[in-house]
Amino acid sequence: MSLPPEKASELKQLIHQQLSKMDVHGRIREILAETIREELAPDQQHLSTEDLIKALRRRGIIDDVMKELNFVTDSVDQELPSPKQIVAFDKQSTLKKTNIDPTRRYLYLQVLGGKAFLEHLQEPEPLPGQVCSTFTLCLHYRNQRFRSKPVPCACEPDFHDGFLLEVHRESSGTESKVSVGILNIKLEMYPPLNQTLSQEVVNTQLALERQKTAEKERLFLVYAKQWWREYLQIRPSHNSRLVKIFAQDENGINRPVCSYVKPLRAGRLLDTPRQAARFVNVLGYERAPVIGGGGKQEQWCTLLAFLCRNKGDCEDHANLLCSLLLGYGLEAFVCVGTKAKGAPHSWVMTCGTDGTIMFWESLTGHRYIHKPTNPDGSPLAEQPKPLYPYRTIGCVFNHQMFLGNCQPSDAVETCIFDLNDESKWKPMSEDAIKSVCAPGATTSLPPFPPLCASTIDASVTSNEIEMQLRLLVSEHRKDLGLTTVWEDQLSYLLSPALASYEFERTTSISAGNEEFQDAIRRAVPDGHTFKGFPIHFVYRNARRAFATCLRSPFCEEIICCRGDQVRLAVRVRVFTYPESACAVWIMFACKYRSVL
């Protein structure tokens, strides 16, 4: 059987590449074996890793390997809390060189497909140009974050990506031990080189760590049950309160709620606590459905899963906001309770040094000062009226503390938030919490990833959405038999208003309205009417946003405006936040001379 010339050429090139790789591996083995024979002194037990790397560099192996590797990097520079460079390798993309420091250690990880995604067993083959569901592989290693190219959902998804992970140098502490273990496991693929740690030793160490973790978690569970019994003895009616000590994550693992929170620094991506609250607010809200469909179930996501999905439940938003506020040095807690109609809810509370209690709603970014009412006060006495939507509170927690509300009433408006008063708040042992929730306490706790800078170009995205909306409005008016005339200057004058709206959402301070109103008065002639309609979204789908706008009678009146000398305007402003989250402000406007 003969192959076509094109196929034969491709096969020949593939075989050549594989032989070249095998040759590189063989040369590495030969040089390392020769180095051991020639340089290992009789009184030495082993050669250091640095000695072996120097030997490879002297023979030119490292330079040859680096010449063969091509890497691609994102076109947008991402500012992370650490200067580590994130590099991804993709054979099917346009390649370009990137600088790799030969003095640093890297681990190259390739993902070459997936198996047994059985929920997609009957997934049809996507047609060319057809929009389909996709998988994206998200990885986190130390302070490095990676995302693969999206691939169509299938039983055997065609992942074909590579990631260059920078491995830290040996140093004191737990993290260096983890690196050594990973490196030695990888080196076991080659002939033994008198390594300091054998595979058996590594496996033994991992088994011991798992045993220690299981024992710590068992002891904490025993303590939590004892704490709960003591809590109920204070007042049996506490059994009806929403006190949550454990929560199930996306992998079905029950974890202490304190493990979902940890001080998180945003580097230079977020400047203030209020800006952090705005960032958490623009992340999508979605409750996790039960597997197989049906109703809803409570599921808390680990931080990495939440950030990769870019959406989550109120608990996920509250945990992230609390972590960010702790990173800013505030005394922050996640509150677990209910809101209107008794629906379970979580929000964030900060305690000021002056005793001020501030509630932060992570789904909206709103803040509320808590002033307790006196249930035994005179009916004629003026009581503070709560503005927050919260009804009851069962417990509060952060990464170090867990306190159950043991006051006579769990109504938020009457609660006293003196967390040091054990007659009002029953604390858990901080040592018990630390044993399972402190960094490095157990191997089962997932690490907290750093935030990634946005990859969205705000100006380009704003222009694209605006042009799409202009086209949609023109088509809509054409169907109604109306002509459309756009006024670019009027559209431009709407920009300050959109910037002011976002500034107010972030800081709770209104600014810039006077200048905007003065400019509009100058742009609208006497005898003309001006109407404007601003609206806010957290997604960038222009058609979806337009459909939502048409459901507003006031906005529809502007888009379908009739009259003499009608001029239309639309302005879009995209404000970007970490993790490619964004706030999209749209304002439709018109000016016209009324026809009586």
C-alpha positions as CSV (number, residue, x, y, z in Angstrom):
1,M,0.0,0.0,0.0
2,S,1.4,3.4,-1.0
3,L,0.7,6.8,0.6
4,P,0.1,10.0,-1.3
5,P,3.2,12.2,-1.5
6,E,1.7,14.7,1.0
7,K,0.9,12.1,3.6
8,A,4.3,10.4,3.1
9,S,6.1,13.7,3.7
10,E,4.1,14.4,6.8
11,L,4.8,10.9,8.2
12,K,8.5,11.2,7.4
13,Q,8.7,14.5,9.2
14,L,6.8,13.1,12.2
15,I,9.2,10.1,12.4
16,H,12.2,12.5,12.2
17,Q,10.8,14.6,15.1
18,Q,10.3,11.5,17.3
19,L,13.8,10.2,16.5
20,S,15.2,13.6,17.4
21,K,13.4,13.5,20.7
22,M,14.7,10.0,21.5
23,D,18.2,11.1,20.6
24,V,18.0,14.0,23.0
25,H,16.8,11.7,25.8
26,G,19.6,9.2,25.0
27,R,22.3,11.9,25.0
28,I,21.0,13.1,28.4
29,R,21.3,9.6,29.8
30,E,24.8,9.1,28.4
31,I,26.1,12.4,29.7
32,L,24.6,11.9,33.2
33,A,26.0,8.3,33.4
34,E,29.5,9.6,32.2
35,T,29.4,12.4,34.8
36,I,28.7,10.0,37.6
37,R,31.6,7.7,36.6
38,E,34.1,10.6,36.1
39,E,33.2,13.1,38.8
40,L,31.7,11.1,41.7
41,A,34.5,11.0,44.3
42,P,34.9,7.9,46.5
43,D,33.9,9.8,49.6
44,Q,30.8,11.3,48.0
45,Q,27.4,9.7,48.3
46,H,25.7,11.6,45.5
47,L,26.0,14.5,43.1
48,S,23.9,17.6,43.6
49,T,21.3,18.7,41.0
50,E,23.4,21.7,40.3
51,D,26.4,19.5,39.3
52,L,24.2,17.5,36.9
53,I,22.8,20.7,35.3
54,K,26.3,22.1,34.9
55,A,27.4,18.9,33.1
56,L,24.4,19.1,30.7
57,R,25.1,22.8,30.1
58,R,28.8,22.1,29.3
59,R,27.9,19.5,26.7
60,G,25.4,21.9,25.1
61,I,22.3,19.7,25.8
62,I,20.4,22.5,27.5
63,D,21.0,24.9,24.7
64,D,19.9,22.3,22.1
65,V,16.7,21.6,24.0
66,M,15.8,25.2,24.4
67,K,16.3,25.8,20.7
68,E,13.8,23.1,19.9
69,L,11.1,24.5,22.3
70,N,8.8,27.3,21.1
71,F,6.3,28.9,23.4
72,V,3.5,31.3,23.0
73,T,2.5,33.9,25.5
74,D,-0.7,36.0,25.8
75,S,-0.7,39.2,23.8
76,V,-1.9,41.1,26.8
77,D,0.5,41.6,29.7
78,Q,-1.0,40.2,32.9
79,E,0.2,41.8,36.1
80,L,0.3,39.2,38.9
81,P,1.2,39.6,42.5
82,S,4.5,37.8,41.7
83,P,6.8,38.5,38.7
84,K,6.6,34.9,37.6
85,Q,6.1,34.6,33.8
86,I,3.2,32.4,32.7
87,V,4.0,30.5,29.5
88,A,1.8,28.2,27.5
89,F,2.9,26.0,24.6
90,D,0.6,25.2,21.7
91,K,1.7,23.3,18.5
92,Q,-1.2,24.4,16.5
93,S,-0.9,28.2,17.1
94,T,1.4,30.7,15.5
95,L,4.6,30.3,17.5
96,K,6.9,33.0,18.8
97,K,10.0,32.8,21.0
98,T,9.9,33.8,24.6
99,N,12.8,34.3,27.0
100,I,13.5,31.5,29.4
101,D,15.9,32.0,32.2
102,P,18.4,29.1,32.0
103,T,19.3,29.6,35.7
104,R,15.7,28.7,36.8
105,R,14.0,25.3,36.9
106,Y,11.0,24.6,34.8
107,L,8.6,21.7,34.5
108,Y,6.9,21.3,31.1
109,L,3.4,19.7,31.4
110,Q,1.6,18.5,28.3
111,V,-2.1,17.6,28.2
112,L,-2.8,15.4,25.2
113,G,-6.5,14.6,25.3
114,G,-9.2,13.4,27.7
115,K,-11.0,10.2,28.4
116,A,-14.3,9.0,29.7
117,F,-16.3,12.3,29.9
118,L,-19.4,10.0,29.9
119,E,-21.9,12.8,30.3
120,H,-21.0,13.8,26.7
121,L,-21.1,10.3,25.3
122,Q,-23.9,11.2,22.8
123,E,-22.5,14.7,22.0
124,P,-22.9,15.2,18.2
125,E,-19.9,16.3,16.1
126,P,-19.9,20.1,15.9
127,L,-20.5,21.5,12.4
128,P,-18.1,24.1,10.9
129,G,-19.0,27.5,12.2
130,Q,-21.5,26.1,14.7
131,V,-21.5,27.5,18.2
132,C,-21.0,24.6,20.7
133,S,-20.2,23.9,24.3
134,T,-16.6,23.8,25.2
135,F,-14.2,22.5,27.8
136,T,-11.4,24.8,29.2
137,L,-8.7,23.2,31.4
138,C,-7.7,25.5,34.3
139,L,-4.5,24.9,36.2
140,H,-2.9,26.4,39.3
141,Y,0.6,25.7,40.4
142,R,2.0,27.8,43.3
143,N,1.5,31.4,42.2
144,Q,1.1,30.6,38.5
145,R,-2.3,30.3,36.6
146,F,-2.9,28.6,33.3
147,R,-5.9,28.2,30.9
148,S,-6.0,25.9,27.9
149,K,-7.7,26.6,24.6
150,P,-11.4,25.8,24.6
151,V,-12.2,22.5,22.9
152,P,-15.6,21.2,21.9
153,C,-17.3,19.0,24.6
154,A,-17.0,15.3,23.8
155,C,-16.5,12.0,25.5
156,E,-12.9,12.2,24.5
157,P,-12.1,15.9,24.3
158,D,-9.2,16.9,22.1
159,F,-7.0,18.7,24.6
160,H,-3.6,19.5,23.1
161,D,-1.9,22.1,25.2
162,G,1.4,22.5,27.1
163,F,2.3,24.6,30.1
164,L,5.7,25.6,31.4
165,L,5.7,25.6,35.2
166,E,8.5,27.3,37.0
167,V,9.6,25.1,39.9
168,H,11.0,27.0,42.9
169,R,14.5,26.5,44.1
170,E,15.1,24.5,47.3
171,S,14.6,26.5,50.4
172,S,13.5,26.0,54.0
173,G,9.9,25.3,54.6
174,T,7.1,23.0,53.5
175,E,6.9,24.3,50.0
176,S,10.5,23.2,49.1
177,K,9.7,19.7,50.3
178,V,6.7,19.6,47.9
179,S,8.9,20.6,45.0
180,V,11.6,18.0,45.8
181,G,8.9,15.3,45.9
182,I,7.5,16.3,42.6
183,L,10.9,16.5,40.9
184,N,12.0,13.1,42.2
185,I,8.8,11.4,41.1
186,K,9.4,12.8,37.6
187,L,13.1,11.8,37.6
188,E,12.1,8.2,38.3
189,M,11.2,7.9,34.6
190,Y,14.9,7.8,33.9
191,P,17.5,5.2,35.2
192,P,18.3,5.6,38.9
193,L,21.0,8.2,39.5
194,N,21.7,7.6,43.2
195,Q,19.0,10.1,44.1
196,T,18.7,11.5,47.6
197,L,15.1,10.5,47.8
198,S,13.9,7.3,46.2
199,Q,10.3,6.7,44.9
200,E,9.6,4.5,47.9
201,V,10.6,7.2,50.4
202,V,8.5,9.7,48.6
203,N,5.5,7.4,48.6
204,T,6.0,6.7,52.3
205,Q,6.2,10.4,53.1
206,L,2.9,11.0,51.1
207,A,1.2,8.2,52.9
208,L,2.3,9.6,56.3
209,E,1.0,13.0,55.3
210,R,-2.3,11.6,54.4
211,Q,-2.6,9.7,57.7
212,K,-1.8,12.9,59.6
213,T,-4.4,14.8,57.6
214,A,-7.0,12.2,58.2
215,E,-6.3,12.1,62.0
216,K,-6.4,16.0,62.2
217,E,-9.7,16.0,60.3
218,R,-11.1,13.2,62.5
219,L,-10.2,15.1,65.7
220,F,-11.7,18.3,64.4
221,L,-14.9,16.5,63.6
222,V,-15.1,15.1,67.1
223,Y,-14.5,18.6,68.5
224,A,-17.2,20.1,66.2
225,K,-19.8,17.6,67.4
226,Q,-18.9,18.4,71.1
227,W,-19.1,22.1,70.4
228,W,-22.5,21.7,68.8
229,R,-23.9,19.8,71.7
230,E,-22.7,22.5,74.1
231,Y,-24.2,25.1,71.8
232,L,-27.6,23.5,72.0
233,Q,-27.4,23.2,75.8
234,I,-27.3,27.0,76.0
235,R,-30.7,27.2,74.5
236,P,-32.5,24.2,72.7
237,S,-34.2,26.6,70.3
238,H,-30.8,27.2,68.7
239,N,-31.4,24.0,66.7
240,S,-33.5,26.0,64.3
241,R,-30.7,28.6,63.7
242,L,-28.6,28.5,60.6
243,V,-25.2,27.5,62.0
244,K,-23.0,26.0,59.4
245,I,-19.7,24.4,60.4
246,F,-19.0,22.3,57.3
247,A,-19.8,22.8,53.6
248,Q,-19.5,20.6,50.6
249,D,-17.2,21.7,47.8
250,E,-17.5,21.1,44.1
251,N,-15.8,17.7,44.5
252,G,-18.3,16.5,47.1
253,I,-15.8,16.9,49.9
254,N,-17.1,18.3,53.3
255,R,-14.7,21.0,54.5
256,P,-14.8,23.3,57.5
257,V,-16.3,26.6,56.4
258,C,-13.2,28.4,57.8
259,S,-11.1,26.7,55.1
260,Y,-12.9,28.6,52.4
261,V,-11.5,31.9,53.6
262,K,-7.9,33.2,53.7
263,P,-6.3,36.7,53.5
264,L,-5.9,37.3,49.8
265,R,-3.8,40.2,48.4
266,A,-4.8,41.5,45.0
267,G,-1.4,43.0,44.2
268,R,-1.8,46.1,42.0
269,L,-5.0,44.8,40.4
270,L,-7.4,46.3,43.0
271,D,-6.5,49.4,45.0
272,T,-9.2,49.7,47.7
273,P,-11.6,47.5,49.7
274,R,-14.5,49.1,48.0
275,Q,-13.0,48.4,44.6
276,A,-12.6,44.8,45.7
277,A,-16.3,44.7,46.6
278,R,-17.2,46.0,43.2
279,F,-15.0,43.3,41.5
280,V,-16.8,40.6,43.5
281,N,-20.1,42.1,42.6
282,V,-19.6,41.9,38.9
283,L,-18.7,38.2,39.0
284,G,-21.7,36.2,37.8
285,Y,-24.3,34.8,40.2
286,E,-25.5,31.3,39.8
287,R,-26.7,28.5,42.1
288,A,-25.3,25.0,41.5
289,P,-27.9,22.6,40.1
290,V,-28.2,19.0,41.4
291,I,-26.4,16.5,39.2
292,G,-29.0,14.9,36.9
293,G,-31.2,18.0,37.0
294,G,-34.1,18.7,39.3
295,G,-34.0,21.1,42.2
296,K,-31.2,23.1,43.8
297,Q,-28.5,22.1,46.3
298,E,-26.1,24.0,48.4
299,Q,-22.5,23.7,47.1
300,W,-19.6,25.9,48.1
301,C,-16.8,26.3,45.5
302,T,-13.2,26.5,46.3
303,L,-11.6,29.8,45.2
304,L,-9.9,28.3,42.2
305,A,-13.2,26.7,40.9
306,F,-15.1,30.0,41.5
307,L,-12.6,32.1,39.6
308,C,-12.3,29.6,36.8
309,R,-16.1,29.6,36.4
310,N,-16.4,33.3,36.9
311,K,-19.7,32.8,38.6
312,G,-21.0,31.2,41.8
313,D,-23.5,31.3,44.6
314,C,-23.8,34.0,47.3
315,E,-21.5,31.9,49.6
316,D,-18.8,31.9,47.0
317,H,-19.0,35.7,46.5
318,A,-19.0,36.3,50.3
319,N,-16.0,34.0,50.8
320,L,-14.0,35.8,48.1
321,L,-14.9,39.3,49.4
322,C,-14.1,38.3,53.0
323,S,-10.7,37.0,51.8
324,L,-9.9,40.3,50.0
325,L,-11.0,42.4,52.9
326,L,-8.8,40.4,55.2
327,G,-6.0,41.0,52.8
328,Y,-6.5,44.7,53.2
329,G,-6.0,44.4,56.9
330,L,-9.7,44.6,57.9
331,E,-11.3,42.4,60.6
332,A,-13.8,40.7,58.3
333,F,-16.2,37.8,58.8
334,V,-18.6,35.8,56.6
335,C,-22.1,35.9,58.1
336,V,-24.5,33.0,57.6
337,G,-28.2,33.6,58.0
338,T,-31.3,34.4,56.1
339,K,-32.8,37.3,54.3
340,A,-36.4,38.1,53.3
341,K,-38.9,35.2,53.4
342,G,-36.3,33.1,55.3
343,A,-34.1,32.3,52.3
344,P,-30.6,31.2,53.3
345,H,-28.0,33.9,52.5
346,S,-24.4,34.8,53.2
347,W,-22.8,38.2,53.4
348,V,-19.7,39.9,54.9
349,M,-19.3,41.9,58.0
350,T,-16.3,44.1,59.1
351,C,-15.7,45.3,62.6
352,G,-14.1,48.8,62.9
353,T,-11.7,49.7,65.7
354,D,-14.3,52.3,66.9
355,G,-16.9,49.5,67.2
356,T,-18.7,50.3,63.9
357,I,-20.3,47.2,62.3
358,M,-20.5,47.3,58.5
359,F,-22.4,44.8,56.4
360,W,-21.1,44.3,52.8
361,E,-23.5,42.7,50.3
362,S,-21.2,40.7,48.0
363,L,-23.8,40.3,45.2
364,T,-24.5,44.1,44.9
365,G,-21.5,45.8,46.4
366,H,-23.8,47.8,48.8
367,R,-22.7,48.6,52.3
368,Y,-24.9,49.0,55.4
369,I,-24.0,50.3,58.9
370,H,-25.6,48.2,61.6
371,K,-27.3,50.0,64.4
372,P,-29.1,47.5,66.7
373,T,-32.6,48.2,67.9
374,N,-33.7,47.7,71.5
375,P,-36.5,45.1,71.6
376,D,-37.3,46.1,75.3
377,G,-37.3,49.8,74.5
378,S,-40.4,52.1,74.8
379,P,-42.7,52.0,71.8
380,L,-42.6,55.7,71.8
381,A,-38.8,55.8,71.6
382,E,-37.3,56.3,68.1
383,Q,-35.6,53.1,66.9
384,P,-33.1,53.0,64.0
385,K,-34.7,51.6,60.9
386,P,-32.5,48.9,59.2
387,L,-31.8,49.4,55.5
388,Y,-30.2,46.0,55.0
389,P,-32.1,43.0,53.6
390,Y,-30.9,40.6,56.2
391,R,-33.4,39.0,58.6
392,T,-31.5,36.5,60.9
393,I,-27.9,35.5,61.6
394,G,-26.8,32.1,62.9
395,C,-23.0,32.3,62.9
396,V,-19.9,34.3,61.7
397,F,-16.5,33.0,60.7
398,N,-13.2,33.8,59.0
399,H,-9.9,31.8,58.6
400,Q,-9.2,31.9,62.3
401,M,-12.5,32.2,64.2
402,F,-15.9,30.6,64.2
403,L,-18.7,32.0,66.5
404,G,-22.3,30.8,66.9
405,N,-25.0,33.3,67.8
406,C,-26.3,32.4,71.2
407,Q,-28.4,35.6,71.9
408,P,-32.1,35.2,72.8
409,S,-33.1,36.3,69.3
410,D,-31.2,35.7,66.1
411,A,-32.9,38.7,64.4
412,V,-30.1,40.8,62.8
413,E,-31.7,44.1,63.8
414,T,-31.5,43.3,67.5
415,C,-28.1,41.5,67.5
416,I,-25.1,42.9,69.5
417,F,-21.9,42.1,67.6
418,D,-19.5,42.1,70.5
419,L,-17.7,39.0,69.4
420,N,-15.6,38.9,72.6
421,D,-18.7,38.5,74.8
422,E,-19.1,34.7,75.1
423,S,-22.6,35.1,76.5
424,K,-23.7,36.4,73.1
425,W,-21.3,34.5,70.7
426,K,-20.0,31.0,71.5
427,P,-16.5,30.7,70.0
428,M,-14.8,27.6,68.7
429,S,-11.3,26.9,69.8
430,E,-8.9,28.8,67.6
431,D,-6.3,26.0,68.0
432,A,-8.8,23.5,66.7
433,I,-9.6,25.7,63.7
434,K,-5.9,26.2,63.1
435,S,-5.2,22.5,63.1
436,V,-7.2,21.9,59.9
437,C,-7.4,25.4,58.3
438,A,-4.0,27.0,58.7
439,P,-1.7,27.0,55.6
440,G,0.1,23.7,55.4
441,A,-2.0,22.2,58.3
442,T,-3.4,19.4,56.1
443,T,-2.6,18.3,52.5
444,S,-6.3,18.1,51.6
445,L,-6.8,21.9,51.7
446,P,-6.7,23.4,48.1
447,P,-4.3,26.3,47.7
448,F,-5.5,29.8,47.1
449,P,-4.6,31.0,43.6
450,P,-3.6,34.6,42.8
451,L,-5.9,36.9,40.9
452,C,-5.1,37.3,37.2
453,A,-5.3,40.6,35.4
454,S,-8.0,41.2,32.8
455,T,-7.3,40.2,29.2
456,I,-10.2,42.4,27.9
457,D,-9.3,45.6,26.0
458,A,-11.8,48.0,27.4
459,S,-11.7,50.5,24.5
460,V,-11.9,47.9,21.8
461,T,-14.7,46.0,23.5
462,S,-16.7,49.2,24.1
463,N,-16.5,50.2,20.5
464,E,-17.5,46.7,19.3
465,I,-20.6,46.5,21.5
466,E,-21.6,50.1,20.6
467,M,-21.4,49.3,16.8
468,Q,-23.4,46.2,17.3
469,L,-26.1,48.1,19.3
470,R,-26.3,50.8,16.6
471,L,-26.9,48.1,14.0
472,L,-29.6,46.4,16.1
473,V,-31.4,49.7,16.8
474,S,-31.3,50.7,13.1
475,E,-32.8,47.3,12.1
476,H,-35.4,47.5,14.8
477,R,-36.5,51.0,13.7
478,K,-36.5,49.9,10.0
479,D,-39.0,47.1,10.9
480,L,-41.2,49.8,12.4
481,G,-40.9,52.0,9.2
482,L,-38.7,54.6,10.9
483,T,-35.4,56.1,9.7
484,T,-32.4,56.3,12.0
485,V,-30.0,59.3,12.2
486,W,-27.1,59.0,14.7
487,E,-25.4,62.0,16.3
488,D,-21.9,61.2,17.2
489,Q,-21.3,64.3,19.3
490,L,-24.3,63.5,21.5
491,S,-23.1,60.0,21.9
492,Y,-19.7,61.3,23.0
493,L,-21.3,63.6,25.6
494,L,-22.8,60.5,27.3
495,S,-19.4,59.2,28.4
496,P,-19.0,61.3,31.6
497,A,-22.3,60.0,32.8
498,L,-21.3,56.4,32.4
499,A,-18.0,57.0,34.2
500,S,-19.8,58.8,37.0
501,Y,-22.2,55.8,37.4
502,E,-19.4,53.3,37.8
503,F,-17.5,55.6,40.1
504,E,-20.6,55.9,42.3
505,R,-21.0,52.1,42.3
506,T,-17.4,51.7,43.5
507,T,-17.1,54.5,46.0
508,S,-20.8,55.3,46.9
509,I,-19.9,58.9,46.0
510,S,-21.7,60.8,43.2
511,A,-19.5,63.1,41.1
512,G,-19.5,64.7,37.7
513,N,-23.3,65.1,37.2
514,E,-23.1,68.9,37.1
515,E,-20.7,68.9,34.1
516,F,-22.8,66.3,32.3
517,Q,-26.0,68.1,32.7
518,D,-24.5,71.4,31.6
519,A,-23.1,69.8,28.4
520,I,-26.4,68.2,27.5
521,R,-28.2,71.6,28.0
522,R,-25.8,73.2,25.5
523,A,-26.2,70.3,23.0
524,V,-30.1,70.3,23.0
525,P,-31.6,73.4,21.1
526,D,-34.6,75.3,22.5
527,G,-37.8,73.6,21.7
528,H,-36.2,70.1,21.7
529,T,-36.6,67.3,24.2
530,F,-33.8,65.1,25.5
531,K,-34.3,61.7,27.0
532,G,-31.7,59.3,28.3
533,F,-31.7,55.7,29.7
534,P,-28.7,54.2,31.4
535,I,-28.5,50.5,32.2
536,H,-25.8,48.2,33.6
537,F,-24.8,44.6,32.7
538,V,-22.0,42.2,33.7
539,Y,-21.8,40.5,30.3
540,R,-20.7,41.6,26.9
541,N,-23.4,40.1,24.6
542,A,-24.9,43.0,22.7
543,R,-27.9,41.2,21.4
544,R,-28.8,39.9,24.8
545,A,-28.4,43.4,26.3
546,F,-30.6,44.9,23.5
547,A,-33.4,42.5,24.2
548,T,-33.2,43.3,27.9
549,C,-33.4,47.1,27.1
550,L,-36.4,46.7,24.9
551,R,-38.3,45.2,27.9
552,S,-38.1,48.6,29.6
553,P,-40.9,50.8,28.5
554,F,-38.8,53.9,29.0
555,C,-35.9,52.6,26.9
556,E,-38.3,51.3,24.2
557,E,-39.8,54.8,24.0
558,I,-36.3,56.2,23.3
559,I,-35.3,53.6,20.7
560,C,-38.7,53.9,18.9
561,C,-38.8,57.7,19.2
562,R,-41.0,59.5,16.7
563,G,-41.0,63.3,16.0
564,D,-39.4,66.0,14.1
565,Q,-35.5,66.1,13.7
566,V,-35.1,63.0,15.8
567,R,-31.4,62.3,16.6
568,L,-30.3,59.1,18.4
569,A,-27.3,58.4,20.5
570,V,-25.8,55.4,22.2
571,R,-22.7,55.1,24.3
572,V,-21.0,52.0,25.8
573,R,-18.4,51.9,28.4
574,V,-16.7,48.7,29.6
575,F,-14.9,48.8,32.9
576,T,-12.6,45.9,33.4
577,Y,-11.6,44.0,36.6
578,P,-9.4,41.0,37.4
579,E,-10.3,37.6,36.1
580,S,-11.7,39.3,33.0
581,A,-14.8,40.3,34.9
582,C,-16.3,43.5,33.6
583,A,-19.0,46.1,34.3
584,V,-20.8,47.2,31.0
585,W,-22.7,50.5,31.1
586,I,-24.9,51.4,28.2
587,M,-26.8,54.6,27.7
588,F,-29.4,55.2,25.0
589,A,-30.5,58.8,24.3
590,C,-32.5,60.8,21.8
591,K,-33.3,64.5,21.2
592,Y,-36.2,65.6,19.0
593,R,-38.6,68.5,18.4
594,S,-42.1,67.5,19.5
595,V,-44.8,67.4,16.9
596,L,-48.1,68.6,18.3
